[in-house]
Amino acid sequence: MDILEKTLSMLVRYPLCDTCLGRQFALLGHGIENSQRGRALKLSLTLQASALTQSKNKEGLAILKTVAQNGFSREAEETVHHLKKRIPQKEITSCYLCEGKFQLLEDLVERVLAEIVEFQFTSFLVGIELPVKVEEREDEFKAEFNVSCGENIRHEFGRLLGKRIEEKTAAAFDYKRPDIAIIINPFSKAVRIQVNPLFVAGRYRKLVRNIPQSKWFCSSCRGKGCEKCEGTGKLYPESVEELVSQPFMDAAIGEKTAFHASGREDIDARMLGNGRPFVVEVSKPKKRFLNLKELRQVVNDRGKGKVEVSNLRFSNKSLVRKLKKAECAQKEYRVIIEFEDDFLEEDLNSLEEKLSNVQIKQRTPLRVMHRRADLIRERYIYKVKVKRLSLNRAELEIRCQGGLYVKELVSGDEGRTSPSISELLNNKAKPIKLDVLKVIIEDQ
């Protein structure tokens, strides 16, 4: 069966608009829209049928009436009238497959534009929702006529609507990382906007002690507010997360934020050097074209003397995954140690030798057992440098694999960390002050 024969067999059975007819032959030809294919096929049938009528073949008139009725063809209808013949009144006035919805695309586009007007975006994706009966009907149709060169109806709605929205907004159609996803049901005319998060990356420095990285809810009321937390719902009045994230949510007019960082420092430790890599994720942002230079100033003014950020830039979800995987990246620390007994200069030299380029075994520290699995972890120490501060105090700088518990390296944690400074010198030691000097990770 050739193309025109198959086309006629379809139109004899079902009324089809130009788009739905052309879609059954979508893979034939190039640079042609399905509506053009459908119209061309109907015109070809009209010409062929007209030639048959010239030869007094009655089949020609029957074809013309079919194309006029079920193909909604004005040309076929005018040809029948030219032959001074009548066309029976149409019982069905819409396409069997799309129910005339392809003729209403401009109305759908206007609905979409009204929904997205409050959002800033540079890329989008169109998703199509269809009634089950519509997709089943098309599947049955394709099976009946052995359609092998067609396009999926869902795909065509998405392609045509995407093209029109692209023209109206100047935003780019993006399958992988769109700013927004526009979900459209052409049959119910429902439009939903799914706004994908905004990601801003940077580095933060924590300049003071006793500020947690993330918000700590009160253990008694779990954030509801009680006498213990003085109604705040928090154990600590502020955190790095809150000081940094709030300005981003305000600027983007988002619903909430998530703060992602490459590891974390203890509450009583500072984060110095060039800072710790982080990403602020803003959910459902209405604004995306943020002035990061101004935002940096707002954050630094808000956290003046406590927290400051640098190297702000727009990012994506892949960096969040990278930061989480890189929590064991190399880090540099400085810790002030106080010993129970005085020590000799030779003891410090011994520490540098015995703790450089060694593997440390640490069982989960007692202080975090309530929130961490009881495991034995192995971490590598690359280099240690020790300086005497007084008869029983020293400053230790250490470059190590991330995830090493430095405080427990000093104290030994009742034997759970081995070797430890206390163990190596046979002199009970405790950490007084701890600072993170550097987080060594490629976070661009």
N, C-alpha and C positions, 0 to 999 in steps of 0.2 A: 504493500500500500504506500503510494507516494504521499508527500506532505499535504497536497490539496485534497486528496481523497480522505486522509485522516482528519483534516480540518472539517470537511463537510460532515463526516460521520459524527464528529463532536457536536457540531451545530444542529444536526438533525435531532440529537438526543437532549441537548441542554442549551439554554440561553447563556451566552458568554460575552462579556465585554471585551474590548480590544486588549486590555492588559492581561486578563486571565487566559484568553486564547493565545496570545503571544508568549505567555510564560511557559506554555507547554513545549515551546521550541526555542527556549532561551539560549541554549548553547550553539544554536546555528546562526552564523553571521557574527559580525563584530561591530561595536560602536552603534548598535541599534537598541533602542528601548523596547521593552515588551509590548507597549501600547502601539508602537510603530509596526512591530512584527504582526500583531493581531490585525491592525487596519490593512496592512499590505496583503495579508492572506485573504481577508474578506473582499478586498478590491480585485484580487486575482480570481477568486471564485465568481465575483460579479461579471468580470470580463469573459470568463470561460462560459458562464451561463448565458450571457448575452449573445455570444457566438452561436450557442446551441439554438437559441430562439430564432436566430437568423436562418438557421437550417431547418426551421419548423420542427425542431425536436422539443417535445413537451417537457422533457426532463429539465430543460433550461429554465422554464418558468418556475418549476418546483424548487429549483436551487435558489433562484432569485428571492422567492418568498421566504425560504428558510433563512437566508442570509439577512433579509430585511427584518424578519421577526425575531429570530433567536440570536442574530448577530448585531441587532440594533444599528444596521447600516443604512445611512441616509442615501448613499449612492445606489444601493440595491433597491431601496424603496422607490427612488425617483425613476429608476429603470423600469420597474413594474408599472408605475403610473404612465410612463411613456408608451408602454405597450397597451395602455388602456385596459389594464387588468386591476382587479381589486385584491387587497391584502386583508385577510380576516383580522378582526380586532385582536390586539395582543392581550393574552390572559396574564402573562408574566412580564413584568416591566423591569426586573432587575436581574443581574448576573447570578447564575446558579452558584458559583464558587465564592464570590466576594460580596454578594448582595448589594453591589453598587458602592462599596466602601472606597474603592480606588478613585472614585469620582469626588470623594470628599476629603482628599488629602490636604488641601489648602486650609480647610476649616480646622483640621487636626493640628496643623502647624501653628495656626493662630492661637489655639488653646495652649500649645506648648510654650509659645513665646510669652504668654501671659503668666505661666507658672514659673518660668526661669528668670523673669525680669529682675528679681531681687538677689540673684546670685551672680558673682563674678566667676568666670571660667574661661579657659583658653582651649579646652578640649572636652569632648563629650562622646558618649556612646548611646545608641538607641537600642532599647530592648522592646520586643513585641510580645504582648500577651494576646492569645486568641482563644475563643471558646473551643472546647474539645470537639464539638460537632463540626466546626469549620475545618479543622485539620483532618479529621476522619473523612469528611466528605471529599476533600482534595485527594487524600490517599486512595480512596475507592475509585475516584475519577481516573487517576493515573494508572491504576491497575487495570481498569476496564479498557483503556485505550493504549495500554502498553507504552506509556510515555517514558522515554529514556533520555531525552535532551532538555528536560524542563528545569525550572527553578522552584525552590520551596516558597510557598506563599508568605510564610513568616519572614524569610530572608528578603523577599521583594518589598514588603511593607517597610522593613527596617532600612533597606537601601534607599528607597525613594524618599522616605521621611528624613533620613539622615542627610541626604543631599540637599533637600530644601532648607533644613535647619542650618546647615553649614553656610548656605547662601545668605540666609537672613541674619546670622549672628557673626559671621567671619571667624567662628571658632572651628577648630579642626576635629574631624572625626577620628577617634583614637580607640582601637580595640584593647590595648594593653593597660594603659594608665590614664584613663579619662578623669577629669576633674569632677564631672557629674555623669550620672546615667539617667536617661530619660525613658521611663517605662510607659508604653502606650498600648492601649487596647482600642484598635480602630473600630470595633463593633459596638462597644459601650461608650466610646469616646472618653474613657477615663485616662488621666495623665498623672503619673507619679514621678517625683524627682528624688533620686537617690544621690546624695552629695557625698563624695568620697573625701576622706580626711586631708587636711593640709599638714605637711611636715616641714618643720624648720629645725635645722641642725646648728650646733654651735659647740662651744666649750664653756664650762663654768668654773670659777674659782670660789671656794668657800674660805673667807678670810678670818672667820672666828670659830670658836668651838661651841659645842652644845646646841647645834642646829642640825636636825636630821636631814637626810637627803629627801625623803618623801614624807608625806603627811602621816602622822601616827595617831590613830584613833584611840580614844580612852578605852582601856581594857575592861572597865566596869560597865560603861553605858554603850560601848561600841559606836560612838559618834552621835548619840542622841542628846547628850548633855546631862551632867549630873553634878552633885556636890563636889566630888573628887576632882573633876576637871573644870570646876567653876562655870559649868554650862557651855563650855566651848566644844565639847565632844572630842578634844584632842589632848594628848599627853604633853605636847610642846606647842607653844603659841604660833610658831611659824616653821617653815621648812624651805629647803632649796627649791623644791617642786613648786610650792605656792608662790614664792617670791619671783620665780622665773616665768611660770606658766600663765598666771592671770593676765598680764599685759597682752600676751598673744591671743588669748581667748577674747578679750575685750576688743582688740583691733580687728580680729577676723569675724566678730559677732558669731562665735561658735556656741555649741551646746555644752561641751565639756572638753577637758584636755587629759592626755596621758603623757607622763614624763618617763622617757626611756634614757638610760645612761649605761655606759660601759663600766659595770661594777659600781661599788659604793664605798665611801669612807665611813668610819665609825662616827657617831655623833660628836665625840670629843676630839676628833681629828680634823685638821684643816686640809683643804685641797688647794695647793699652791701651784707654782710653775705656770705652764700655759693652760692649765685647767683640765677638767675631765670631759670627754666627748659626751654630748647628749642630743636627744631629739625631742622636741615638743610636738605632739600629735593633737591637732585640733579637730574635733568631730563636727560635722555638718557646718562648715564655715560658709558664711554668706559673702565674705570678702576674702580675696586671695592676693590682690595686688597690694601687698603690705610694704611699707617703707622700713626695711630692716635696720637701716642706720638710725632712724628715729626710735624704733623699738628697742634697740640696744641701749640707747640713752635712757629710755623710760625704765627699763629693767634695772639698769645700774643705779639710777636715782632712787628707785624703790628699795633696792637692797644695799644702799650706800653703806660702806664699812663692813658689810656682812657677806654679800654675794655679788659677783659681777660676771657678765658674760662677754664673749668675744667671738669673732669669726662666724657670725650668723649668715646662713644661706638656706635657700629652699632645698628640700631633699625629698626622699620617698621612703616607702616601706622597706625597701631592700637594705637601707642603711640601718634601720632598727634591727633587722635580723643580724646584720654584720656586727653591730655593737654587742648584741647578746652573745654571739658566738665568740667574741673577742674579749670576754671578761677575764680570761687567763692570759691576756697580753702582758708584756713586761711592764713593771711599775718600779718607781724609785720612791723610797721612804726615808724619812729622818725621824729618829726616836731618841728621846732623852731617857737614859736608864739610871736608876738608883739601885746601888748594891747594898746588901745588908752589912758587908764588911768592906774595909778599904781594899784596894787592889793595886797591883804593880803595873808599870808600863809594859813589862813583858807579857802580862795577861792580855792586854789589848792587841799586841802583835800576834799572840796566839789565836785570838778570836778571828782576826782578819784572815789568817792562814786556814783555820779549821772550818770557817763558814763560807769561804769563797769557792765557787764551782762544786757545790755539794747538793745532794738530794735530801730534802727534809720530809719526814713522815709526820703527819698531824692527824690525830683523831679529832673529830668535831669538838670544838671548845665547849667547856661547861657553860659558858655565858650565852651561847646560842643554841644549846641543845633543845630548847623549847620550840625552836622554829626551823631547825635543820636536821636532816637525817644523820644518825650516828654512824659515820663512815671514817675510814682512814684515807686521807688524801696525800698524794706525793707532790711536792712543789720544789722547783729548782731555784737555788740562790746563785746568781752569777758573780756578784762582787760585794764585798763588805769593806767599809772603811770606818775606823773607830778613832775618836778623839777624846782625851781626858778633859773633863770640865772641873772636877774637884777630886778630893781624895776618894769619894765613893760615888761619883757621878761621871757618866760618859755620854758622848753623842755618837750615835751609830747611823751611818748612811748605808742603805742597802738597795741593790738592784736585784730584783727577783721576778719570778713568774707570778702573774696575777693570781689572786686567790690564796696567797700565803697569809696566814694569821700572824702578823708581826708581833702583836702583844704577847701571844703565846710562845713565839720564838724566844722572847726575852724571859718569860717566867717559867716556861716548861709546862704550865697548866696541869700540875700534879702528875707529871710524867706522860701526858697525852701528846706532847710534842717532843720529838727526839731526832737529832740532838737539839738542845736549847742552850742559851747563854748561861743560864743558871747551872745547868748540868756540866757544861764544858769547863767552867771556872770553879765549880763546886762552891759557888757563892750566890746565895739567893738574890735574884734581881727582879725588879719590877719596872714597867714602862711608866714614865711620868707624863711625857707629852709626845704625841705622834702627829706627823705631818706627811701627807702625800705630796711628793715633789714633782712627779711626772707620770703620766699615763702614756705609754709608748704604743701608739696604734695609728694606722692609716685610716682616717675617718672622712676622707673626701668622697 
